[in-house]
């Protein structure tokens, strides 16, 4: 059996101009930029934060998707079950799905809006997938990703780490955008409580 | 404000041959027959039987729909909120939606399979909608339906009742097919319990 992995690291971008210059110098090939809006929902009787699950409506341009993410199966590789199903296009359909989820007791908890620019960069004979995200309320992030199997996993890890060093990226961010947003919006501890 | 109503009565069919003859004599115009499969789901933490709600995947031929039915707003007219949204066609997509609902904790409770033949019949100057259903596990039923507003409600009721008499239909069935199926499949009371 061949196990497949996604080796991925994410970093907050502190100097966008310098980073873009390094990517250009490295020969990055940019693809189109897309706007993604992810509306996340709370389950009516399960604490998704505790069960490490998520349900969201993802809007990519005019397209809509309903996505369920299961708990991580394996902490090291961030592998998780994901079911993403397309639903009807357009804002009217998106609103109808929000109403259906609301009727079933799912409540909106947070909305992650980002502008994502994807690209690829050749690094040590491998095509590394790049995503440069501008996340509303959080700022800029870059993700580096390589697919691997059991045989190539260690090499892939080393490639991603060395590319990060080359690009001047430090302090990898392990939390998801949703987790970061929920931490931002947590109420301050109150003396009255 | 104009209130609109659906005046509807359903009857178990005891003599299908005689009924079909009476419908033909009355000049029924049959439309195409369609196969409908409704998979109903239990909510992970709400008793739909108690809250008078329902969630189902409806399959009509190759088309799939996700349908939420809210509680009846008004017992007299059976009016209820309904959100029905098309999802991707075909059995593979239907199965993917079942998996997504299962992952969220919704469990299949019953499946209503029927062959439905729709038609119209002119009766006392009104076009009455007819549905002749062959429901797996339950047998044959006929539904008579007329749309009405506040002004025509009483007339519509009288028309449906007199057509039922004319067709030899007695003992209107108020329960839904889902309710009838769940009653059928309830375990027998046990002396050990």
Interface residues (C-beta under 8 A of the other chain):
Chain A: X43 X44 X45 X46 X53 X55 X66 X68 X70 X81 X83 X85 X86 X87 X88 X93 X96 X97 X99 X100 X103 X104 X105
Chain B: X43 X44 X45 X46 X53 X55 X66 X68 X70 X81 X83 X85 X86 X87 X88 X93 X96 X97 X99 X100 X103 X104 X105
